[in-house]
Amino acid sequence: ENDEVPEIEQRASAGAALGYVVLAADLLGYGAMAVSGRKVATQAMRRAFRLAGNEELLCFVGIGTPAKVKGAPPEPDPELLRTWKPDDEEAD
């Protein structure tokens, strides 16, 4: 436990870090996915990671070579892109 950082902020930080791990794996040409929920909330996983009673496993990240690569998504239609202007500038 860390009384200086609220649990919600700790979880948000862990989620952000997870996103960067998956993104980094993708940029290196690997496939990555997070496995969470009931699949990691088992006694076998608790024992494997030697979790204390007050600890929990957020997720397990699998990284490997993808069977096929998706490729880049298509570019958005330029008509969908707009420049945001504050309300007071729209009247001009």
Contacts in CASP RR format, 6 or more apart in sequence:
PFRMAT RR
TARGET T0000
AUTHOR 0000-0000-0000
METHOD contacts of the structure
MODEL  1
ENDEVPEIEQRASAGAALGYVVLAADLLGYGAMAVSGRKVATQAMRRAFR
LAGNEELLCFVGIGTPAKVKGAPPEPDPELLRTWKPDDEEAD
1 54 0 8 1.000
2 10 0 8 1.000
11 58 0 8 1.000
14 58 0 8 1.000
15 58 0 8 1.000
18 34 0 8 1.000
18 58 0 8 1.000
18 59 0 8 1.000
18 61 0 8 1.000
21 32 0 8 1.000
21 61 0 8 1.000
22 32 0 8 1.000
22 33 0 8 1.000
22 34 0 8 1.000
22 61 0 8 1.000
25 31 0 8 1.000
25 32 0 8 1.000
25 63 0 8 1.000
25 64 0 8 1.000
26 32 0 8 1.000
29 66 0 8 1.000
29 69 0 8 1.000
30 63 0 8 1.000
30 64 0 8 1.000
30 65 0 8 1.000
30 66 0 8 1.000
31 63 0 8 1.000
31 64 0 8 1.000
31 65 0 8 1.000
31 66 0 8 1.000
32 61 0 8 1.000
32 62 0 8 1.000
32 63 0 8 1.000
32 64 0 8 1.000
33 61 0 8 1.000
33 62 0 8 1.000
34 59 0 8 1.000
34 60 0 8 1.000
34 61 0 8 1.000
34 62 0 8 1.000
35 59 0 8 1.000
35 60 0 8 1.000
35 61 0 8 1.000
35 62 0 8 1.000
36 58 0 8 1.000
36 59 0 8 1.000
36 60 0 8 1.000
37 59 0 8 1.000
39 60 0 8 1.000
40 57 0 8 1.000
40 58 0 8 1.000
40 59 0 8 1.000
40 60 0 8 1.000
41 56 0 8 1.000
41 57 0 8 1.000
45 51 0 8 1.000
45 57 0 8 1.000
45 60 0 8 1.000
46 57 0 8 1.000
49 57 0 8 1.000
51 57 0 8 1.000
END
